[in-house]
Amino acid sequence: MKSLDEIAQANQTMWENEVQKGGGYTQPWLNLDRAILQQLAADEPIFTAVPLYELFPTDLLQNVAGKDVLCLAAGGGQQTAVFGLLGARVTVVDLTRGQLDGDETAAAHYGYPITTVQADMRDLSALPRQAFDLVYHADSLAYVPDLRQVYGEVTQVLRPGGLYRVKHSQPAVHRTAWNGAAYEIAAPYAETIQHRADGGIEFRHRMDDIFNGLIENGFDILRVVEAPHYQQSFAQAEPGSWGHETRYVAGGFAIVAQKQPMKRKT
């Protein structure tokens, strides 16, 4: 992996610490049921409980067997386990070695092959060009200052006509805080950088950058899907916890975009 700048170093350290603490997004999914995953892929009306509700929109799981799927900045052995069990050829890129260890643990547990690459999502030069049918991007763009840079890297590794699923936080509620009675906006909208108490560095991305950045990098936006977090009960969650917050605050959205096919010469 190439040398990292100050931002990547800070976030890499933060996520390695999360791995050591056993944070939720660092734990491989080792009890997945293939039958339930196939139902999800078929878009059958089943109750999508924690943690599978993260896999929205579920129709992207259809017909992935034999396809080349890149899980981008999505280490931990979670999304990769789902695609691996559905028969995709899976590659995962993550900044953190500990997260990639989770992907290898899941692959060994279920018995499918996987390629793991430790890299910054802003530099995918270690990957082959135009090699993937689907790039599945977890909610991780908050850790880079310029999302257009990532979009440009994705278009290089995605095949013409391939799909890019990318999740974003809601910019207006990027930072909220429980005040004992309600959730309040904790930072001015003009403020884009958050230095977290755990050492991580996050960035707010606004709507014009989120959408126009895709268009400028050769993508057609097919649809936008709101995160279904609010559909989970979390009825007993403690006020101020993530589960409680999702009942009151919008949980972000995913964009499904398609890399424009190559134009035929006339």
Secondary structure, 3 states (H helix, E strand, C coil): CCCCCHHHHHHHHHHHHHHHHCCHHHCCCCCCCHHHHHHHHCCCCCCCCCCHHHHCCHHHHCCCCCCEEEEECCCCCCHHHHHHHCCCEEEEEECCHHHHHHHHHHHHHHCCCEEEEECCCCCCCCCCCCCEEEEEECCCHHHCCCHHHHHHHHHHHEEEEEEEEEEECCHHHCCEEECCCCEEECCCCCCCEEECCCCCEEECCCHHHHHHHHHHCCEEEEEEEECHHHHCCCCCCCCCCHHHHCCCCCCCEEEEEEECCCCCCC
